[in-house]
Amino acid sequence: MTKVMVSCPGSCGELFQGLVGEQEVLLSYGIEKSSRVRSDGASSLARQDQGEKVRRALELLPESNAFSFVQESDLPISKGYSSSTADMVSCLQAAALGQKQPLRAADLTRLCAKIEPTDSVAFEDWTVINPLTGQVVWQTDWQPELYVYILEPVEMVTTLDLVRMKDSPSYPAEESKRLLPLFQEACQEKSLEKIGHLASYSALLNNQRLPKPYLEELLNLVKKYQCLGLNVAHSGTLVGLLLSREQLENLPQLEAELARSASGAYYQTRTLSRIIFEGVQPVREETD
């Protein structure tokens, strides 16, 4: 019997999210937190709170009922960590590998979109997708060295409870159509500064639809400590402060100010992560 272990990273929200025509698009990025699945002879789903989504996703595969697994994750749910997508992707790929038929990231993403609006964490490269269909819209092989200081509050948001961008009267849909061209320009120029500007711009647009407490104060900190910018979970509660390697030296002073502030009291859990380019991947294979 072949045993497989599969890992899929989560994300700290989206680098940007908006509209292209009437189509919603987003870009997730990988962080050093993940969902991991090990197939073995004993069926035991550790994350019962997301078991229903995983079960429905596995039903989309042939012979999926023969798959048993153990799942673990360090991605909190309902915050914007892409936890649902990472759980489904890792389970789907583990099942597919067990059948000796691994799936491409694009196929996994489309399957997840059949269950709920999805993220692009399955891809190794930065990949812009339609979250409602999983369709790939644009992709870049630029892999810049970036870091994110993740700000996590206690509050949660359920993705399916939110009005979609194109249907929200408070969301500036027309203005958001500028986001993808700005992202493409930043990638073509390999400009970290433009990436930071794009992320902050997208966060401000979305703040009219799903306000983030203390966003203006956090933007002031970004400016004061010369961070690249900030990004948000457009359907969650996370905020990420984006930093280059050189800007990491400013983080202790930034954290000290956050710790004394009302925004720091609200975003109680704060962790630094490298932004990674791994996507879904088998960690280990064993054969009895």
C-alpha positions in Angstrom: 0.0 0.0 0.0 1.3 3.4 -1.0 1.2 6.1 1.7 1.5 9.7 0.7 1.8 13.0 2.5 0.7 16.2 0.7 1.2 19.8 1.9 -0.6 23.0 0.7 0.3 26.4 2.0 -2.1 28.9 3.3 -2.1 32.6 2.5 -2.4 35.9 4.5 -5.4 37.1 2.5 -4.9 38.3 -1.1 -2.3 40.4 -2.6 -5.2 42.0 -4.5 -8.8 41.2 -5.4 -11.1 43.0 -7.8 -12.9 42.8 -11.2 -11.8 42.3 -14.8 -14.9 43.1 -16.8 -17.7 41.3 -15.0 -15.3 38.6 -13.7 -13.9 38.6 -10.2 -10.2 37.9 -9.9 -7.7 37.5 -7.0 -4.2 36.5 -6.2 -3.2 34.6 -3.1 0.4 34.1 -2.0 1.9 31.3 0.0 3.0 31.6 3.6 4.9 29.3 6.0 1.7 27.8 7.4 0.0 24.9 5.7 -2.5 22.1 5.6 -1.0 18.6 5.5 -2.6 15.3 4.7 -1.3 11.8 5.2 -3.1 8.9 3.7 -3.0 5.7 5.6 -5.2 2.8 6.6 -7.2 4.5 9.3 -9.7 7.2 8.4 -9.5 10.1 10.9 -10.3 13.7 9.9 -8.7 15.9 12.5 -10.5 19.1 11.3 -14.1 18.2 11.8 -15.1 21.8 11.3 -14.1 21.6 7.7 -14.8 17.9 7.2 -18.0 18.6 5.1 -16.2 20.7 2.5 -13.4 18.1 2.2 -15.9 15.3 1.9 -17.8 17.1 -0.9 -14.6 17.9 -2.7 -13.4 14.2 -2.6 -16.8 13.1 -4.0 -15.8 14.9 -7.2 -13.0 12.3 -7.7 -13.5 8.8 -9.0 -13.1 6.1 -6.4 -12.7 8.8 -3.7 -14.6 6.7 -1.1 -11.6 4.4 -0.9 -9.4 7.2 0.4 -8.8 7.4 4.2 -6.5 10.0 5.7 -5.3 12.0 8.7 -5.2 15.8 8.3 -3.4 18.4 10.3 -3.1 22.2 9.8 -1.7 25.3 11.5 -4.1 27.5 9.5 -6.9 29.1 11.7 -10.3 29.0 10.0 -12.6 31.9 9.0 -9.8 34.5 9.2 -8.6 34.7 5.6 -5.7 32.1 5.7 -7.1 30.2 2.7 -7.7 27.3 5.2 -10.6 25.8 3.3 -8.8 25.8 0.0 -5.6 24.4 1.5 -7.5 21.6 3.2 -9.4 20.6 0.1 -6.4 20.9 -2.2 -4.2 18.8 0.0 -6.8 16.1 0.5 -7.7 16.0 -3.2 -4.1 15.7 -4.3 -3.4 13.0 -1.7 -6.3 11.0 -3.0 -5.2 11.5 -6.6 -1.7 10.4 -5.8 -3.1 7.4 -4.0 -4.7 6.5 -7.3 -1.4 7.3 -9.2 -3.2 10.1 -11.0 -1.8 13.4 -9.6 -3.7 16.5 -10.6 -2.4 19.8 -11.8 -2.8 22.9 -9.6 -5.3 24.3 -12.2 -7.4 21.2 -12.0 -7.4 21.1 -8.1 -8.4 24.8 -8.0 -11.3 24.3 -10.4 -12.5 21.4 -8.2 -12.4 23.5 -5.1 -14.3 26.3 -6.8 -17.2 23.8 -7.2 -17.5 23.7 -3.4 -17.0 27.4 -2.5 -15.2 30.5 -3.8 -11.5 29.5 -3.8 -8.0 30.8 -3.6 -4.8 30.4 -5.7 -2.6 28.7 -3.1 -2.3 25.4 -5.1 0.0 27.1 -7.6 3.7 27.4 -7.2 3.9 30.7 -9.1 1.8 33.8 -8.5 -1.4 33.0 -10.3 -4.4 35.3 -10.8 -7.7 33.3 -10.8 -11.4 33.7 -10.9 -12.4 32.5 -7.4 -15.9 31.5 -8.5 -14.7 29.2 -11.3 -11.0 28.5 -10.5 -10.1 29.6 -14.0 -6.6 30.9 -14.5 -6.6 34.5 -15.7 -2.9 35.4 -15.6 0.4 34.0 -14.2 3.9 35.2 -13.6 7.1 33.3 -13.0 8.6 36.2 -11.0 9.3 35.0 -7.5 10.5 38.0 -5.4 11.9 37.8 -2.0 9.2 39.1 0.3 8.0 38.9 3.9 4.7 39.5 5.5 4.0 40.5 9.1 0.6 38.8 9.7 -1.8 40.6 12.0 -4.6 38.3 13.2 -7.6 39.4 15.3 -9.9 37.2 17.2 -12.8 38.1 14.9 -13.9 35.7 12.1 -15.7 36.1 8.8 -17.5 33.4 6.9 -16.8 33.7 3.2 -20.2 32.6 2.0 -21.9 35.2 4.1 -20.3 38.1 2.2 -21.9 39.8 -0.8 -19.6 39.3 -3.9 -17.8 42.3 -5.1 -19.7 42.8 -8.3 -23.0 42.6 -6.3 -22.0 44.9 -3.5 -23.3 48.5 -3.8 -20.5 49.7 -1.5 -17.6 48.2 -3.6 -16.0 50.5 -6.2 -16.2 47.9 -8.9 -15.1 50.1 -11.8 -12.1 51.4 -10.0 -11.0 47.9 -9.1 -10.6 47.1 -12.8 -7.3 49.0 -12.5 -5.8 46.4 -10.2 -4.8 43.6 -12.6 -3.0 45.9 -15.0 -1.1 47.4 -12.1 -0.1 44.0 -10.9 1.0 43.0 -14.4 3.1 46.2 -14.6 4.7 45.6 -11.2 5.7 42.0 -12.3 7.0 43.1 -15.7 9.2 45.8 -14.0 10.0 43.5 -11.0 9.1 46.3 -8.7 8.5 45.5 -5.1 7.4 49.1 -4.5 4.6 48.8 -7.1 3.6 45.5 -5.5 3.2 47.2 -2.1 1.3 50.1 -3.7 -1.0 47.7 -5.5 -1.7 45.7 -2.3 -2.5 48.9 -0.3 -4.7 50.2 -3.1 -6.7 46.9 -3.2 -7.1 47.0 0.6 -8.5 50.5 0.6 -11.0 49.7 -2.2 -12.2 46.6 -0.3 -12.4 48.6 3.0 -15.6 50.1 1.6 -17.1 46.7 1.4 -15.6 44.9 4.4 -14.0 47.5 6.7 -10.8 46.5 8.6 -10.5 48.1 12.1 -7.6 50.5 12.4 -6.7 50.3 8.7 -5.7 54.0 8.5 -3.5 53.6 11.6 -1.8 50.6 10.1 -1.2 52.5 6.8 0.4 55.2 8.8 2.7 52.6 10.4 3.6 51.2 7.0 4.6 54.7 5.9 6.5 55.5 9.1 8.5 52.3 9.1 9.0 52.3 5.3 7.2 49.0 4.6 6.3 48.2 1.1 2.6 48.3 1.8 -0.2 46.2 3.4 -2.6 43.7 2.1 -5.9 42.3 3.5 -8.1 39.2 3.5 -10.8 40.6 1.2 -13.2 38.0 2.6 -11.6 37.6 6.1 -10.1 39.5 9.0 -6.4 39.3 8.4 -4.0 42.2 7.6 -0.5 41.6 6.3 2.3 44.2 6.4 4.6 43.6 3.4 8.3 43.9 3.8 11.5 43.5 1.7 14.5 41.8 3.3 16.1 45.2 3.9 13.0 46.4 5.7 13.0 43.6 8.2 15.4 45.6 10.4 12.6 48.0 11.0 10.3 45.3 12.4 11.3 45.4 16.1 10.5 49.2 16.3 7.3 48.7 14.4 6.2 45.9 16.7 7.1 47.9 19.8 4.8 50.7 18.6 2.1 48.2 17.7 2.3 46.6 21.1 1.5 49.9 22.7 -1.4 50.8 20.4 -5.1 50.1 20.1 -4.5 48.4 16.7 -2.1 46.0 18.4 -4.6 45.2 21.1 -7.1 44.4 18.3 -4.7 42.4 16.1 -3.5 40.3 19.0 -1.7 37.5 17.2 1.2 38.8 15.1 3.7 36.5 13.3 6.3 37.0 10.6 6.4 34.7 7.5 8.4 34.5 4.4 6.3 34.6 1.3 6.9 31.2 -0.4 6.5 29.8 -3.9 5.7 26.1 -3.3 2.1 25.4 -4.0 0.7 21.9 -3.4 3.3 19.2 -3.3 3.9 15.7 -2.0 6.1 15.8 1.1 6.9 12.1 1.3 5.8 8.8 -0.3 6.1 5.4 1.4 5.2 2.0 0.2 4.5 -0.9 2.5 
